[in-house]
Amino acid sequence: EPMDKDENVLIASAVILIAFYMGANLLLPLFVSQAERKRRQAWVVTLLSSFIMTVVGTWYFVRLWVSNGDILNPTDADDIKLDHVDTAIARGISLFFLAYCVVDMVLAALFYNEEAGVAYEHHTLYIVIVGVLYKYTKSPLLFAIGALEEFPTLLLSIYELMGDRRPRLSTGMMILMSRISYHLYVTYKCIAADVMNPGLFLVSVYLLLHHISWFRSWFVKRVTVVRAQADGNAAESLSSKPRRALTLEVTTHVYLISAMLLAHVCMHTWLVTKQVSQMWFEDKSKLDWSQYNQEVLYFALYMVGHFLCFFLVTLRMFGIIQDVYTEHFIMHSISKKTIIYNISWEDPREEREHLGIDGEDVILTISSAGCNVLDYLIEGPKHIVACDFNVAQLAVLELKLKCIENLPYKQFWAIWAESDYQVFKEVYAEILRPKLSADARDFWDDNGDLIRDNFMFAGTSGLAAKLLVPALRFLGVTDYMVKQMGYPPASLGLATVGNFLKQQWVWTWLAPLGGVPKSQLDLVAREPHVWSDRLEEVLARRMWTKDNYFYYAYIAGKWSKECCPRYMEEKHYKALKANSNRVTLFHGPIASAAKLRDDYTFASLLDSMDWMPDSMIADQLQHLIPRMQPGPKGNIFWRSFGTKVHSPVLASLEPEELPEKWPGRERVGWYLTQWVAPVPKKVDYSRLMCTGTNQVQKNTVFDDINVMTAMTWHALRTEKDVKAFYKSQGNNYDGFREALLPDRDLLLKYCLPWQRSPKVWLSVGCGTARDIEYVVEHIKVTGCKVYLLDLSPDLLEMARERVENLGIGDQCILVEADICTAYDSKGKPANGLDLPAMGSIDIVTCSYCLTMIPPWKEALEQMVRVLKVGGTLALIDFTKRSDMPNHWTQQLNRSWFALDGVYFDDAHTTMLKEHPKLSTVWFAENEARVPYTPLQATHYTFAGKKTKK
């Protein structure tokens, strides 16, 4: 019977959930260690809730399927009677789910807040949605039918309680099948049964998009785990299990999403066809004029709704496919032993002429297609080590080397310049194959068709060229290139192609084919006009120079004797033959290849640094630098897609930008900058690989409310009492600021010169010393003495407790002072403060503090003064975005933060970058969302070296 006292059901549900939680807590100690107990507790009530929801949802799914949707719209007396029971059950399950959301949030706030994750946001959202549906919907049965969508949560709960935290394939498939496929099926059935009003339809579409986003998030986590397993076995054969697993993951999910898209199209087509047939082919003669027009209006609205739903869902689905493609296409190609680069798209002339390669050089570089290796080889270096993750790329270089050793120039030219398959067949089996390594032999046994089908269009980068060639041929570009006639005359078609290629979204799809990962494209995300201008310059001038063999090969499909790489010229063939035994091929990363020798003078890293996060760059350098001769003889060279050095780790090498001798001389043009750095002396980059505590501070919602209340009162006060402000927040201070103050770990781990073993560090505005946790091992290893300076005794007391717990209390000195008055006019510590002597400090940091200091210029000058020459000043703080400082969003950010006593001023960054005693080592801007608001606040990271007293 219908439930008259819903509040009793709500209370009873809450009691059942709490009792289940308490009972499970009594049993958990029997099976789970103390360390694991809290995480498992977080999934106890979720297990019960998702189990009950799944059971109820399964029952109604079966009835929906068997009745072909009639359950949604009962007609006969028996069905109507049963509908009253269904309504009662549906209202009951709705109340149970509401009780679960409330109980889980309360228990999380009390017992397992750090494990809550997105529970607060998720539960709040569903309390609103379910509450509205429960109160206003005439068919609460829809919620009971949709309860089956909790099945993935049931699986996840079981895995979590078993201690398995991996993003399991079964969980992802259930998300796909229940929360996307089944959700679509129920939505369409409701539309067909005419029980889906516009409000319900909008809610359904919103939830569907939400579920697709969850699946997208799960997929990224899943493939990241499998990829990490594969990368951990990089030294093994590419046929190893982790690599096959990565291939399976990527391929499987592309197929699944494609199947979903097809089903999505079919269902929409069926519904639209049905609606169109009802509108235009059924008899409307009995309708009067107003009724007919009303039906036409409803039909039009129906079609608009269908189109919006179809468009939004399709866009999200394609977003997942694009994620797979842009993030994993390159690694997928490597795992499939596929060539990515058929030509090395790096102009070797630049570094060769700048560094003057000679017979004393030992070179470490990346193989790619081997073009740069062979160009260096002409100069007769002592030795070259060429490494690559992709065994297919190594097979290309190895075959080129064997051709040079064993074939006359004419046959070498025929194979590699003209893709003469007949010549390749004549020499491969008897002459070349016996000389190849096992991996290279296996590759070329299976891939001789790369030569047959024109090697200039081989690999994924060749495919990208092949896709563009028909349009270029149609526009006459190919003729002009082959005949070396210069730039073709202007035409509407050529202008259209040029404008098309300048669109960022085009390169999102084309770039991975050319072996350019998303991380590289992101380097110009803040300044897309720079890339657009360079592309226009390449198309207009650079690619048409007489010796630009890069574009010539892709447009003409071959090389000519007048336009080809140096190693293809006959005059250099003798030198190549003489030096061909000076190359060692290595399958693996630069860090591993570096271990083969200890006398490298030149490391040519091509554009590989653009692909790597800071931690990986530090790992490469810690293995590479000890194996190289110090500068000026030893040099590290790399290219970048960005307009500046993109990593503070690379910036610590203090590289010099290598300019073009004249505009357009560098023939590729895709790389906006080239860098060379002498190998530093007396550094140990393994120090950058030290770790912190890896702890993340978390608050409950109530903790955050407490902090925001303190911030509100502080904003309302006419006189700002900073000490009282901090004291009122107590232990909640760090948790709230974890998300509010991003990238502090980047500043502390990679912007400070740990590789030079600093001995004295002054942290200005240290607060609770949360920053110390990021680099606690760095401090221990280097033996650095840390001075923690702050105005607030309450925060310093928390800092004292923290450093003691970290085991570095004897290395830390806490100082309650204002940096502006911490030293007297003679440069000595004021009032007997325990501070190091003026001009003796290796590192000064200020983390999100300068914007809260009214006399900020005085404070900044004082920080510079206390540094010794060669010391590092490092700051991170809020600012206005430099490329749009007067935009309304920046003004809104400034006003919002000013309420809390934080004053944005781009004069801060100007003074830092233009200070006469500082040389900028690293500067970057980024955006991050302000918690509980839609605001995107800009923050800068700065590291500068003091150059004079």
VOBARO-141013 format. One record per residue (C-alpha): x, y, z. Coordinates in steps of 0.1 Angstrom, whole numbers, plus 5000, padded with zeros to 4 digits. Example, Ala and Ser with C-alpha at 12.3 -4.5 7.8 and 13.67 -1.06 7.14 Angstrom:
BEGIN
X Y Z
5123 4955 5078
5137 4989 5071
//
This chain:
BEGIN
X Y Z
5000 5000 5000
5011 5036 4995
5033 5049 5023
5016 5077 5043
5045 5084 5066
5075 5088 5045
5095 5103 5073
5094 5070 5091
5108 5052 5061
5136 5078 5059
5145 5074 5096
5143 5036 5094
5166 5036 5064
5191 5058 5082
5190 5035 5113
5195 5004 5092
5225 5020 5074
5241 5032 5107
5235 4998 5123
5251 4981 5093
5281 5004 5096
5286 4998 5133
5283 4960 5128
5308 4960 5100
5332 4981 5122
5331 4953 5148
5341 4928 5121
5367 4948 5102
5395 4944 5128
5393 4906 5124
5403 4909 5087
5419 4943 5081
5450 4960 5096
5447 4993 5114
5463 5012 5085
5437 4999 5060
5407 5001 5083
5397 5037 5076
5397 5033 5038
5375 5002 5040
5351 5018 5065
5344 5044 5038
5328 5017 5016
5306 4999 5042
5273 5018 5039
5279 5022 5001
5281 4985 4998
5247 4980 5015
5231 5009 4996
5243 4998 4962
5233 4962 4969
5197 4971 4977
5195 4995 4948
5209 4969 4924
5185 4942 4936
5155 4965 4932
5168 4979 4899
5174 4944 4885
5138 4934 4893
5123 4964 4875
5147 4961 4846
5134 4926 4840
5098 4938 4841
5106 4967 4818
5122 4944 4793
5095 4916 4795
5067 4941 4792
5084 4960 4764
5079 4992 4783
5042 4987 4792
5051 4989 4829
5057 5026 4824
5021 5032 4813
4997 5005 4827
4964 5001 4810
4944 4972 4823
4930 4968 4859
4956 4943 4871
4985 4965 4858
4970 4995 4875
4967 4977 4908
5002 4966 4905
5012 5001 4897
5002 5012 4932
5026 4987 4947
5053 4998 4923
5048 5034 4933
5051 5025 4970
5083 5006 4964
5097 5034 4942
5090 5060 4968
5106 5038 4994
5138 5032 4974
5140 5069 4968
5138 5077 5005
5163 5049 5012
5188 5065 4987
5183 5099 5002
5190 5085 5037
5222 5068 5023
5235 5101 5009
5229 5119 5042
5243 5091 5064
5274 5087 5043
5282 5124 5044
5277 5125 5081
5298 5094 5087
5325 5107 5064
5327 5140 5082
5330 5122 5116
5352 5092 5108
5367 5089 5073
5368 5124 5058
5402 5119 5041
5387 5090 5021
5355 5108 5011
5369 5120 4977
5340 5134 4957
5313 5120 4980
5302 5154 4993
5296 5168 4958
5281 5135 4945
5257 5131 4974
5246 5167 4975
5239 5166 4937
5218 5134 4941
5199 5147 4972
5187 5176 4951
5179 5155 4920
5162 5126 4939
5144 5150 4962
5129 5169 4933
5119 5138 4914
5104 5123 4946
5084 5154 4954
5072 5165 4919
5073 5135 4896
5041 5116 4889
5061 5085 4880
5086 5077 4909
5089 5043 4892
5115 5058 4870
5139 5060 4899
5134 5024 4908
5140 5013 4872
5172 5035 4872
5184 5020 4904
5202 4993 4884
5227 5021 4875
5242 5015 4910
5256 4981 4900
5291 4996 4891
5291 5011 4926
5284 4977 4941
5313 4962 4922
5336 4991 4933
5325 4986 4969
5333 4949 4968
5368 4956 4953
5375 4983 4978
5365 4962 5008
5388 4935 4994
5416 4960 4993
5418 4961 4955
5421 4998 4945
5429 4993 4909
5406 5008 4882
5392 4973 4873
5380 4966 4837
5348 4951 4850
5339 4983 4868
5344 5004 4837
5324 4980 4816
5295 4982 4840
5297 5020 4840
5295 5018 4802
5267 4993 4801
5245 5005 4830
5251 5042 4834
5253 5050 4797
5237 5022 4776
5210 5012 4800
5204 5049 4809
5198 5057 4772
5176 5026 4768
5154 5037 4798
5152 5073 4785
5141 5062 4751
5115 5038 4765
5101 5066 4786
5099 5089 4756
5081 5062 4736
5057 5056 4765
5050 5094 4767
5060 5096 4804
5091 5118 4799
5082 5154 4804
5107 5181 4794
5121 5185 4830
5127 5148 4833
5143 5147 4799
5168 5175 4809
5176 5157 4841
5181 5125 4822
5205 5141 4797
5224 5159 4824
5229 5126 4843
5239 5109 4811
5266 5135 4804
5277 5132 4840
5281 5094 4837
5300 5098 4804
5324 5121 4823
5328 5095 4850
5336 5068 4825
5361 5092 4808
5378 5097 4842
5378 5060 4849
5392 5052 4815
5421 5077 4820
5429 5061 4853
5427 5026 4839
5449 5031 4809
5474 5052 4830
5478 5022 4853
5483 4997 4825
5507 5022 4807
5527 5026 4839
5531 4988 4840
5542 4988 4804
5567 5017 4809
5581 4998 4839
5591 4971 4815
5606 4994 4789
5638 4974 4788
5620 4943 4778
5608 4932 4744
5578 4951 4730
5560 4918 4729
5560 4917 4767
5527 4912 4785
5523 4948 4798
5528 4963 4763
5502 4938 4749
5479 4948 4778
5482 4985 4768
5474 4977 4732
5444 4957 4743
5431 4985 4766
5433 5012 4740
5419 4991 4712
5391 4976 4733
5379 5009 4745
5379 5025 4711
5358 4997 4698
5334 4999 4728
5329 5036 4725
5325 5033 4687
5298 5006 4692
5281 5029 4718
5281 5057 4692
5266 5034 4666
5239 5022 4691
5233 5059 4700
5228 5068 4664
5204 5039 4658
5183 5046 4688
5179 5083 4679
5172 5074 4642
5145 5050 4654
5128 5075 4677
5130 5103 4651
5116 5081 4624
5088 5070 4647
5080 5106 4656
5081 5118 4620
5058 5089 4608
5033 5098 4635
5034 5134 4626
5032 5132 4588
5017 5099 4579
4989 5095 4605
4954 5109 4598
4952 5145 4611
4918 5154 4595
4900 5153 4628
4922 5180 4643
4911 5216 4641
4936 5243 4631
4948 5252 4667
4952 5215 4677
4972 5208 4645
4995 5238 4651
5000 5228 4687
5010 5193 4676
5034 5208 4650
5050 5230 4678
5054 5199 4701
5069 5180 4672
5094 5209 4665
5104 5210 4702
5107 5172 4703
5131 5174 4673
5151 5202 4689
5154 5181 4721
5165 5151 4702
5191 5171 4683
5206 5186 4715
5207 5153 4732
5223 5136 4702
5248 5164 4698
5259 5166 4734
5262 5129 4740
5280 5124 4706
5304 5152 4715
5312 5136 4749
5316 5102 4733
5340 5116 4707
5358 5133 4736
5366 5099 4751
5379 5086 4717
5400 5118 4714
5414 5112 4748
5424 5077 4738
5439 5090 4706
5458 5120 4718
5471 5105 4751
5479 5070 4740
5482 5068 4702
5520 5072 4702
5526 5046 4729
5500 5023 4712
5520 5026 4680
5552 5017 4698
5536 4987 4714
5525 4975 4679
5560 4979 4665
5548 5006 4642
5571 5033 4627
5561 5068 4638
5588 5088 4621
5599 5080 4585
5620 5111 4585
5636 5128 4616
5619 5161 4617
5647 5179 4634
5672 5200 4614
5706 5186 4624
5725 5215 4607
5717 5238 4637
5734 5219 4665
5761 5205 4643
5773 5239 4632
5769 5256 4666
5787 5229 4685
5813 5219 4659
5811 5181 4661
5846 5166 4655
5866 5134 4660
5868 5138 4698
5830 5139 4704
5811 5111 4719
5774 5116 4712
5742 5104 4729
5711 5110 4709
5677 5095 4700
5674 5074 4670
5641 5085 4655
5644 5077 4617
5682 5079 4619
5686 5110 4598
5703 5131 4625
5725 5102 4636
5738 5098 4600
5743 5135 4596
5764 5136 4628
5783 5105 4616
5796 5123 4585
5817 5145 4608
5836 5114 4621
5828 5116 4659
5845 5091 4682
5812 5073 4688
5775 5077 4687
5749 5059 4710
5714 5061 4695
5686 5050 4717
5648 5048 4712
5618 5033 4730
5604 5021 4697
5622 4991 4683
5607 4999 4648
5626 5032 4647
5659 5014 4657
5652 4989 4629
5650 5017 4604
5684 5031 4614
5699 4997 4616
5689 4989 4580
5702 5022 4568
5736 5015 4585
5737 4980 4569
5729 4994 4535
5758 5019 4539
5782 4991 4550
5772 4966 4523
5758 4984 4492
5771 5008 4466
5757 5044 4467
5734 5038 4437
5714 5011 4455
5714 5030 4488
5699 5060 4469
5673 5039 4451
5660 5024 4484
5659 5054 4507
5654 5083 4483
5631 5067 4457
5616 5037 4476
5627 5013 4448
5611 4981 4460
5627 4960 4432
5662 4970 4444
5652 4963 4480
5640 4928 4472
5672 4921 4453
5695 4930 4482
5675 4923 4513
5673 4885 4516
5710 4876 4507
5730 4908 4516
5712 4928 4543
5691 4903 4563
5720 4881 4576
5737 4913 4589
5707 4925 4609
5700 4919 4646
5671 4896 4655
5647 4924 4663
5655 4943 4631
5653 4911 4610
5619 4903 4624
5607 4938 4617
5618 4940 4581
5606 4905 4573
5571 4917 4581
5574 4953 4569
5590 4952 4535
5558 4968 4522
5569 5001 4537
5594 5004 4509
5570 4990 4483
5543 5015 4492
5567 5044 4493
5587 5049 4525
5581 5087 4523
5545 5079 4533
5554 5052 4558
5546 5053 4595
5521 5075 4612
5538 5108 4603
5539 5096 4566
5502 5088 4569
5495 5124 4580
5514 5136 4549
5495 5112 4527
5462 5126 4539
5472 5161 4528
5488 5152 4495
5456 5149 4474
5446 5184 4483
5481 5197 4477
5483 5179 4443
5449 5193 4433
5460 5228 4442
5492 5224 4421
5515 5226 4451
5532 5193 4442
5543 5206 4408
5558 5237 4422
5577 5218 4449
5591 5191 4425
5602 5218 4400
5616 5239 4428
5597 5269 4414
5592 5285 4448
5559 5294 4464
5528 5287 4441
5506 5317 4431
5479 5327 4455
5446 5310 4451
5414 5307 4471
5419 5270 4475
5454 5274 4488
5443 5301 4512
5415 5278 4524
5439 5249 4531
5462 5273 4549
5435 5286 4571
5423 5251 4578
5457 5240 4589
5460 5269 4613
5431 5257 4634
5441 5243 4668
5415 5215 4667
5430 5202 4634
5463 5197 4650
5447 5180 4680
5439 5152 4656
5469 5155 4631
5497 5160 4657
5496 5124 4672
5500 5110 4637
5532 5130 4634
5544 5118 4668
5535 5150 4686
5518 5142 4720
5492 5164 4736
5517 5176 4762
5537 5192 4735
5507 5210 4720
5498 5222 4754
5530 5242 4756
5515 5269 4733
5479 5266 4747
5482 5300 4764
5496 5317 4732
5480 5300 4702
5487 5330 4680
5524 5322 4682
5519 5288 4667
5495 5302 4641
5520 5329 4631
5548 5303 4628
5526 5280 4607
5518 5308 4584
5555 5316 4580
5563 5280 4573
5537 5277 4546
5546 5310 4531
5584 5309 4531
5603 5283 4551
5591 5252 4533
5600 5266 4499
5637 5270 4504
5658 5251 4479
5674 5227 4504
5643 5220 4525
5643 5182 4521
5617 5178 4549
5587 5192 4531
5600 5182 4497
5599 5145 4506
5563 5146 4519
5550 5166 4490
5569 5150 4462
5570 5115 4477
5608 5112 4471
5641 5131 4473
5660 5146 4445
5698 5150 4441
5693 5187 4445
5671 5184 4476
5679 5157 4501
5696 5152 4535
5734 5155 4537
5737 5117 4543
5720 5110 4510
5745 5130 4490
5771 5109 4471
5800 5131 4483
5795 5120 4519
5789 5083 4513
5826 5074 4517
5827 5091 4551
5796 5073 4561
5811 5039 4551
5842 5046 4570
5824 5056 4602
5794 5032 4601
5808 5010 4628
5809 5039 4653
5772 5037 4661
5757 5017 4690
5719 5011 4690
5701 5009 4723
5665 5000 4730
5653 5020 4759
5653 5056 4774
5682 5081 4775
5688 5074 4812
5695 5037 4805
5715 5043 4773
5737 5068 4792
5751 5039 4813
5769 5025 4782
5797 5050 4785
5811 5077 4807
5828 5101 4783
5799 5117 4764
5806 5152 4752
5773 5159 4734
5737 5148 4743
5712 5156 4716
5678 5151 4732
5658 5163 4701
5623 5173 4714
5620 5145 4739
5620 5168 4769
5587 5183 4758
5571 5149 4764
5582 5145 4800
5570 5157 4834
5595 5173 4857
5601 5141 4877
5610 5122 4845
5633 5150 4833
5651 5150 4867
5655 5112 4864
5670 5115 4829
5695 5142 4841
5705 5123 4873
5718 5095 4851
5730 5115 4821
5751 5143 4837
5775 5121 4857
5783 5103 4824
5792 5135 4806
5823 5157 4804
5816 5191 4821
5812 5222 4800
5824 5239 4779
5833 5206 4762
5802 5188 4774
5769 5202 4762
5732 5192 4763
5710 5202 4734
5672 5200 4729
5644 5215 4709
5610 5227 4722
5576 5233 4708
5573 5261 4735
5585 5296 4734
5605 5292 4766
5620 5264 4787
5590 5245 4798
5604 5228 4830
5622 5243 4860
5644 5212 4860
5657 5221 4826
5658 5258 4835
5682 5249 4864
5708 5240 4837
5707 5278 4828
5705 5271 4791
5711 5295 4763
5686 5298 4735
5702 5290 4702
5689 5316 4677
5686 5310 4640
5715 5327 4620
5689 5343 4599
5651 5341 4599
5638 5309 4583
5672 5291 4583
5661 5263 4605
5642 5242 4579
5615 5224 4599
5600 5254 4616
5577 5235 4640
5601 5240 4670
5598 5275 4683
5630 5274 4704
5663 5255 4705
5684 5253 4737
5720 5244 4746
5734 5241 4781
5770 5233 4792
5771 5203 4815
5772 5218 4850
5800 5209 4875
5796 5196 4910
5759 5189 4909
5739 5158 4919
5705 5157 4902
5696 5126 4922
5688 5150 4950
5657 5161 4929
5644 5125 4931
5641 5127 4969
5605 5124 4982
5583 5142 5007
5557 5128 5029
5531 5125 5000
5504 5134 5025
5474 5154 5014
5457 5176 5039
5419 5172 5038
5391 5190 5056
5355 5181 5061
5329 5204 5047
5323 5217 5082
5361 5224 5086
5360 5244 5053
5329 5263 5066
5348 5272 5097
5377 5286 5076
5354 5305 5052
5336 5320 5082
5369 5332 5095
5378 5346 5061
5344 5364 5060
5348 5381 5094
5384 5391 5084
5370 5406 5052
5343 5426 5071
5368 5441 5096
5381 5475 5088
5413 5468 5107
5429 5435 5096
5443 5415 5126
5464 5389 5108
5473 5370 5140
5437 5367 5151
5428 5356 5116
5451 5327 5116
5444 5317 5152
5407 5314 5145
5414 5287 5118
5435 5264 5139
5441 5230 5125
5418 5236 5095
5443 5260 5080
5462 5235 5058
5433 5215 5047
5414 5244 5031
5445 5258 5015
5455 5225 4999
5434 5232 4969
5434 5270 4972
5472 5273 4969
5483 5250 4941
5518 5241 4927
5537 5246 4960
5551 5211 4955
5565 5222 4921
5582 5252 4936
5597 5233 4965
5608 5202 4947
5620 5215 4914
5626 5253 4916
5651 5251 4945
5687 5241 4937
5688 5208 4956
5713 5195 4931
5738 5220 4945
5733 5209 4981
5722 5242 4997
5730 5246 5034
5709 5275 5046
5672 5281 5038
5650 5310 5050
5612 5304 5045
5594 5337 5048
5558 5335 5059
5562 5298 5066
5528 5294 5082
5524 5258 5095
5555 5247 5076
5533 5226 5053
5558 5233 5025
5584 5214 5044
5565 5182 5039
5571 5183 5002
5609 5182 5006
5616 5166 5039
5640 5140 5024
5658 5167 5004
5664 5185 5037
5677 5154 5054
5700 5144 5025
5715 5178 5020
5718 5186 5057
5702 5220 5050
5695 5243 5080
5659 5257 5077
5648 5290 5093
5610 5292 5095
5599 5328 5098
5563 5340 5104
5543 5366 5123
5518 5342 5139
5529 5324 5171
5499 5300 5167
5510 5290 5132
5546 5287 5143
5535 5264 5171
5519 5241 5145
5550 5243 5125
5571 5233 5155
5549 5202 5160
5551 5194 5123
5589 5195 5120
5593 5175 5152
5570 5148 5138
5590 5148 5105
5622 5141 5124
5639 5173 5113
5634 5194 5145
5671 5198 5150
5676 5212 5115
5648 5238 5118
5648 5271 5138
5615 5289 5142
5615 5327 5142
5586 5350 5151
5592 5381 5131
5583 5404 5102
5608 5400 5073
5608 5438 5069
5621 5444 5104
5640 5411 5110
5674 5428 5104
5686 5462 5117
5701 5490 5096
5736 5474 5100
5724 5441 5085
5724 5422 5118
5694 5402 5131
5672 5426 5151
5664 5421 5188
5686 5391 5191
5666 5370 5166
5681 5337 5158
5687 5343 5120
5717 5338 5097
5739 5366 5088
5729 5390 5061
5741 5378 5027
5748 5342 5038
5716 5324 5028
5715 5299 5000
5677 5299 4995
5649 5323 5004
5613 5312 4997
5580 5330 5000
5549 5308 4993
5516 5327 4988
5526 5354 5012
5539 5384 4993
5503 5394 4983
5494 5397 5020
5523 5420 5029
5513 5457 5025
5549 5469 5022
5557 5442 4997
5585 5461 4979
5604 5465 5012
5598 5428 5020
5611 5418 4985
5642 5439 4987
5649 5424 5022
5647 5389 5007
5672 5398 4980
5696 5414 5005
5697 5384 5028
5707 5361 4999
5743 5354 4992
5756 5359 4956
5746 5328 4937
5717 5321 4960
5682 5314 4949
5650 5335 4956
5619 5314 4949
5583 5326 4952
5548 5314 4943
5518 5337 4946
5487 5350 4930
5488 5375 4902
5468 5389 4873
5472 5369 4840
5499 5387 4821
5483 5383 4786
5450 5397 4798
5456 5417 4830
5426 5441 4825
5401 5414 4816
5369 5414 4837
5378 5380 4851
5411 5392 4864
5394 5422 4880
5368 5399 4896
5396 5377 4910
5414 5407 4924
5383 5420 4941
5373 5386 4955
5408 5379 4970
5411 5415 4984
5382 5407 5007
5406 5382 5024
5435 5406 5025
5452 5392 4994
5461 5419 4969
5469 5409 4933
5495 5432 4917
5513 5424 4885
5540 5449 4897
5553 5420 4919
5563 5399 4889
5576 5429 4870
5599 5437 4898
5611 5401 4902
5619 5397 4865
5635 5432 4862
5654 5433 4895
5690 5445 4888
5705 5419 4913
5684 5389 4901
5687 5367 4870
5655 5349 4862
5660 5311 4861
5624 5301 4859
5590 5319 4855
5556 5305 4847
5520 5313 4851
5491 5288 4855
5454 5289 4865
5435 5268 4891
5399 5269 4903
5392 5286 4936
5374 5260 4958
5336 5264 4960
5336 5291 4933
5337 5292 4895
5367 5315 4896
5400 5306 4879
5428 5324 4897
5462 5329 4881
5494 5321 4901
5530 5325 4891
5561 5305 4900
5595 5323 4901
5630 5313 4907
5658 5338 4904
5696 5337 4910
5713 5366 4928
5741 5379 4906
5757 5407 4926
5758 5422 4961
//
